[in-house]
Amino acid sequence: ALAVPVPSVRPTNYTRSLFHVFCGVASLSLVRVLPGRSWLIGVSLSFAAAAWTMEIVRRKSGWFNERIMRLFGKVAHPHERYRVNSSTWYTSALALLALFAPLPAAEIAVIVLAFADPAAALVGRRHGRTRLRAGRSLEGTLAFFAKVCFFIFLFMWIRWTLPRFRYDQLMHLGWKSLIPLAIFNMLLTGAGVLYFGK
């Protein structure tokens, strides 16, 4: 029998991938929910300042570094114990996006960071045969770009498909349709509570 060399597979950190997705969904929620760009800038700069402060304190105190690494041990790489961790770079990127990027571009960037990076890690570690620099694989890189293209296409498709309402149309919808429906729902719920009791 002919022996075929199989490359070693680095262990996949599913907890880190889920953490990526969770942080991306939370960041996208902030982009969508915060009332204005100034709020988005303030919140993202606060997160970035907290992350960089934590990095500085980690360098000064070995005790604090050990506690932080124990807390985030499941999502941190071993080399991040003594180097700037990727979450700090992520919060810095979010702050730069809030400062300089248009909101649709910021949304796409957050979606890419949330989903394409874990997909590249999963595909690269499990199916990567062609090695590139720094332990990366061609297959993982292609998975990253495929996921980026997919999310950009999906984002553009949804934004171009849905109709855009004019301000007067939104006011008409709110005052003439949604508020009467809300009042009817409130009356119906109150009648149900009175009739059926607690």
N, C-alpha and C positions, 0 to 999 in steps of 0.2 A: 504494500500500500504506500502511496506517495503522501508524504506529510506536507500540508499546506500551512505556512506560517500565518497565524492569526494575530493581528496587533492587539496589544493589551488595551483593555477598556477601562478608562478612569471611572470611578464610581460617580453616578449621577446624583446630585443633591436636589431631590425633589422638593425639600423644604425651602431651599433657596429659590427655586423656580416659582413656587407658590407665593413666596414673599415678594418676588418681582411683580407677579400679577396683582397681588393685593395692593402694593404700593402704587402701581400704575392706575388701578381702578380708583383708589382713594385720591390720587392726584388729578385724574380726569374729572372726578366728582367735584373737587374744589374748583377746577377751571369752569365747570358748568354751573355751579351753585353760587359762588361768590358774586356779590352784586355788581362789582365793577373791576376794571383793570387795576385801580389803585389798591383795592383789597387783595387781589391776586399777587401783586408785587409785594405788598406788606407781609402776607402770610408766607410766601415762598422765601423772601429774604429772612424772615424769622426762623424758618426751618433750616436754611443754609447757615445762618449765624449760630444756631444751636449745634448743628453738626460740626462746624469748624471749631467751636468752643470745646466740644467733647473731644475732638482730635487733639487739641492743644493740651487739655487736661490729661488725656491718656499718655502723652509724651512726658509730662511732668511727674505723674504718679503711677508707679507700677501697680499699686493696689487697685486704683481705679481702672486701669487697663485690664487687669485680671477679671474684675467684676463685670466689665462691659463685654469682654470676650466670653465669659461664662454665660452671660445673658443672651448674647447673639451668636453663640457658638455653632448652632445648627445652620445658620445662614451665612456665616462668615467663612472665607477661605483661610487656611492656616497662615498664609503669608500676610494677611491683613492684621495680624497681631502687632506687627511693628511697622506697618506702612499705612498710608491713608486708605480707609476702606471704601468700597464702591458705593455705599449709601451716601457718604459725604459728597462724592463726585455727582451722584444722582441729584441730591438736593441743590448742589451748585448749578447743575444743568437746568433744573426747574426754575431757579431764580433768574438765570440768563434768558430762558425762554419767556418768562413773565415780563422781563425788562425790554427785550428787543424783538421778539417774534410776534407776528399777528396771531390772534387767538386760534384760527383754524390750523395754522402750522404748528402751534404749541400742542393742540389736541392730537394731531397726527404723531408728533414726536413722542408724546407721552404713551400713546398706544403702541408705537414701535418699541419703546424701551420696555413696556410691560409684557409684550407678547413675543416679539421677534427675538429678543435676547435669550429668554429661556428655551425657545424653539431651537435656536442655533446651538445652544449648549447640549440639549437632548439629542439632536440629530448628529452633531459633531462627535459626541462621546460614544454614542451607540453604533453609528454607521460610518464614522469618519475613517477613510482609508488613506487619503492623500493629505499628508501633513504640510502645514504652512508654518509661518513663524509663530513663536510663543505658544506652542502647543495647540494651535488652532488647526482646523481641518478645512479642506475645500468644501466638503459636503455641508459642514455646519455654516460656513460663510454663505453658500448658496441657499441654504434654508433660511438664513437671516434675510437675504435680499428677496427671496420669494415671499416671505411673510410681510416684509415692508411693502412690496408691490401689491399684495393682496389687500392689506389694510388701507393703503392709499386709494386703491380702486373702490373698495367698499365705502370708504368715507365720502369720496367724490360722488359715487352713485347715489348714496342716500341723500346727500345735500342737494344734488341736482334733480332728484326725482320728486322730493317733497315740495309742495307749493310754498311760496313765500307770501305771507299775508301783509297787506298794507296796514298801517296803524289804525285807520278807520274801520277796516274789516275786523281787526282784533277787538276793538272797543265794541263793535256791534255784536260780535260773538259773545264777549264777556257779559255785557249788560242785558242783551235781549235773549240770550239762550242759557248761558251757564249759571248766572245768578238765579233766574227763576227755577232752573233744575235743582240748584243747591237748596233753595227755600223749600221746594216740594220734597226733596229728600229729607230735610230736617223735620218737616211736618209729618211725613210718613213714618220716620223713625220714632218721633215722639208719640204718635198714635199707637205704634206697635208696642212701645214700652208701657204705655198706659193700659192698653188692652191685655197684653200678655203678662204684665207685671215684671218683677225681677226674675 
